[in-house]
């Protein structure tokens, strides 16, 4: 449950950050350049990016060194839930931005113009037109982030504490350290069921058919 909770919170954080970014890219004249900047992190190793976060959040890292210059004492960030959230968000944020951009870019601008002509303020137009029509992109982005985040192993191992229990770490321990394959298999099947059921519900809600 801890793994699911952390993955869900990280997914919501990604959504809050990615939605305005995707909206900005969809309405920008420099969308090609901005999309390249979004995709650019995928050109480097995932492990290398997580290792870079260690250098940023270490007690003597860049962030604490910068805080020390203004008289703020070092803040413990590594081996905490905050570090795990930072790792998941920075690692999977592009997977949230891309499907949102794909959906927002296809929205008909005439619908927003009609809402404004009917007297709807910008916020109301966004809530009644843009947000509902972007629901498929929201769902796709949340699934793309949530599913790998639930089984994440590298991020908790590098950035989390020794008592940081996520499903990927539990599976590794049971398979390779304890050699308890029945328990590990049971955990893997439980995780698969927890992931498949929401996907099926979302597909039915969106009317997706094979």
Buried (B, 14 or more C-beta within 10 A) or exposed (E): EEBBEBBBBBBEBBBEBBBEBBBEBBEEEEBEEBBEEBEEBEEEEBEEBBEBBBEBBBEEBEBBEEEEEEEEEBEEBBBBBBBBBBBBBBBBBBBBBBBBBBBBBEBEEEBBEEBBEEEBEEEEBBEEBBEEBBEBBBBBBBBBBBBBBBBBBBBBBBBBEEEBBBBBBBBBBBBEEEEEEEBBEEBBEEBEEBBEEEBEEBBEEEEEEE
